[in-house]
Amino acid sequence: MFEDLAERGFQIEFHSHATAILSVDFPDAIGELGAALGALSIPIEEIIGSGGGETKGTQRLRRALAELGWHKVNFTIEKRINGVQRESISHEVDHVRTFPDGRVIALEIEWNNKDPFFDRDLENFKRLHAEGAISVGVIVTRGASLQRDMIPLVTRFAVERGLSSIDDLAELGLTPTPRQRESVARRMKSSGIPFAEAWPHVFVADKYGAATTHWRKLEDRVHRGVGNPCPLLLIGLPSTIVTFDEHLDVGAIAQGEEEQEILAEPIPLPPASQP
């Protein structure tokens, strides 16, 4: 499964019999995920100009999944005693694929959140699987190569754009904080490196640092047993999805309006059979 993605550097990892479940019960889901992820690319300008949240590329991935039927769903689990509701718990999942026989796959994309969001996702999947609501949980995040190569990628952008000062960033619509300015100046002075090499270190540390959602943080949790025994498919986005031939306006990306959510309100989930 996902051989084409693996050849492109995507990290694919299965846990708790997810391989058998997906290959036997969900061949269509495999094809849909492969198609959506295989078409994904993120221009370097979007990585730099996307503010603190998702890039437009990950928003495009969400839209592609939605078009294939992977919609936002709010699962509600109720406990009743003699007909009286005693407990009601809701679990909202951004992308859910429900098949005609009632079997369900849940998917979350964690591009650049704080890493405790992985705990939330994995625990949600565990509870939903225990209640028979889902068969497999899927998490898509930045892969190890993308996290490792983020500084070289941003440095390449800075060098190719000829960035040599804070004023050059302003022309791109980027406004570093006073602390970030001081950090760049300090790195230039202590290491004797030019602005185009100093700024990427500060930018990446602040925006895509170790405490954000990326492959190592996800793998650490799964190997500790978080989410177990829910069958899991983990997908790491590689650095190969970053492109340098778009020549987009970083300022327009940084200052542009956010795209509307793919689905503002979660859809109701039809009754499901056993997972």
N, C-alpha and C positions, 0 to 999 in steps of 0.2 A: 504493500500500500504506500501511496505517496512517493513512489520512486523518483518521479520527475522533480518533485520539490526537494527531495534529499540531494539529488544531483546538483541543484542550485544552491545548496548550503543550508536549507531549512533544517532545523532540528526537530525530529519527530520522535516522541517517546510515549510508550504505552504502559499502563499500569493496571493491575487487578483484572486481567483477562480482557482488557479493552480490545486487543487485537482480534480475538476470536469473535467477540460480540459484534464489532464493526464489520468484519469481513463477511460474517454470515447473515446478520440481521439488517445491516445498513449500507449495502453497496452504493445506493444512490447518494447517501450522505457523503461517502468518501469522494465520489465524483464531484459533488457540489463544492465541497471544501477545497478540493484540488483545483477546480476551475477558478474559484474566487481568489485563492491565495496565489495561484500561478500567474494571475493577471496583475498582481499588486506591484506597484513601483512608487517610490517616494522621492521626488526631487529634493536635492540638498537644501534648496531655498525654503521648502516647507518645514524641514527639520529645524532650521535656524529661525524662521519667522512665525512659528506656530504658537507663540506664547507659552503658557505653562501647561497646556492641555494636549489634545490630540492633534496630529498633523492632518492636513486635508486627505493625505493618503489613507490613513486609517479610517477616516470618515467615508472615503470611497469604498473601502473594504466592507464597512458596515452596510452601505447602500447595496453593494453587490450581494451580500448575504440576504438582506431583506428581500431583494428581487427574486431570490431563489426560495423564499419561504421561511427564512430564519428570522422570526419576529420576536419583539419584546413580549414577555409574558410575566404576569404576576401570579405565582402559585400561592394558594391559600390553603393551609392545613388546619382543620378544626377538630377539636376534641370535645365529645359530648358524653354526658352521663345522664341516662334516663331522658334523653331528648333535650337536656339543658346544656347550652354551650359553656364550657369551662375554660377553653383556651383556643386562641386563633393566632396563627403565625403566618406571616406573608414573606415570600422570598421572590424578589423581582430579578429576572435574568434577562440580559439584553438581547440574546439571540437563542431562540428555541425552535427546533425543527420537529414537527409532529407528523407522523406518518399515518396512512389510512388505517392501520391496525391498532392505532393508539400508542405505539411505542414512541419515545421522546428522547431527543438529545439536547442538552443544554450547553451553551457556549458563551464565554466571556472573553472580551479583548481587553487586556491590560497593557496599554502602550506606555503610559508614563504617569502612573499613580504612585502614591506612597505604598511601599511594599506590604503593609498590613492588609491591603485590599486582597492579597492572595489568600490570607487566612479567611476572610469573609467568603470569597468565592468557593474555596475548598470545603469549608464547613457547610455552606449552602448546598453544594453538590452532595455531600455526605448525607445530610438530612433528607433531601429530596429523593435520593436513591433508596434510603432506608424506608421511606414511605411509599415506595413503588411509583414515584412520579416521573423519574427519569431513568434511562438505562446507562447512559454515559455522560460524563462531564468533559468539556473541552476548554482549555485555556490557551489563548494566543498572546504571546508577549515578545519583547525584544530578545532576540537570540544572543548567544555568547559572542558571536563574531560581530554583531552590530554594536553591542555594548563595548567590546574591546576596540573596535575601529572608529568609534564615534569621534575621538579627538583627531586622529588622522584625517577623517572625512571633513570635519569642520576646518582643519588647518588647510587642507587642499582648497576648500572654498575661499578662505581668507587670502591665500597666496594668489590664486587665479583672479580674484577680484582686486588684488593690489591693495588690500586694507593695511594702512600704516598708522592709524590713529583713531581715537574715539570719535573724531569728527567724521571719519569715513563710515563708522557705524551709524551715526546720526543720519547720514545721507541715505542709508538703507532703511531708515525708520526704526532703528534699534536704539534704546536708551538705557545703557548700563547704570546701575545704582552707584552712589558714591563708594560703597564698599567694593563693588566689582571693579570700579575704576582704580581704586587703591591696590587691589589685588593684582590687576594687570600690570600697573606701574612697578609694583614690588617684584613681580616675577621677571619683568624685563631687566630691572636693575641687578637682581641677584644672580640671574642666569646669563645675562648678556645676550638675550635672544630678541629678535625683532617683534614688533606688535603682532604680526600675522601668526607667530608661533605662541606668543604669550596669551593672547585673548582666548583662543580655543580651549585651553586648559581651564580657565576660569568659567567660561560659558558652559562647557560640558559638565563640570563639577556641580554647578548650580542647577542646571536644568535636567541632566540625565545622570545624576550621581548614584552612588552605591545604594542609597536608601530608597531608590525608586523601583518600580516593577520591571525586572528583567530576569533572564533565564536562571542565573545562579540563585537568586532569592526564591524563585519558584521551586527549583530543584531541591534546595535545602529543606523546604517545608514538606514536600512530598516524600522525601527520603526519611524525614522524621515521623511520617505516618499521618500528617494532616490530610484530612479528606478520605482516608482509608475507611472502609473498603470500597468506596465508589470507584468503578472503572473510569480511568482517566486517559485522555489523549492530550499531550502537551505539545505545543507547536512554537518553536522559536524562529522569529523573523531574522533573516541573515543580512549582513551588510551589502550583499549583492543586489538588494532591492533599491538601494540608493542610487539615483542617477544624477549626472552632471551636465546633461545636454539640453535642459529645459530653458535655462536663462530667464527664470521668472523674476518678478519684482518682489523682493523680500519685504519691502515696505508695505506693498499692497496686501501681502499675506499677513503681516504682523498687525496691520491696522484695519483689515477688512472685517466685515461682519461675520459672526460665527454662522456656520450652516445650521439649518434647523435640524432637530433630531429626526432620525429616520422614522420613528414612530413615537409621537408624543405620549400617547396613552397605551399601556400594555393591552394586548388582546386577550379575551377570555380563552382558557384552554379547555378543549372538549374532554369529556370523560375518557380516561385511558384504561387500557387493559393492563395486565401485569407487565413489568419492564422486561 
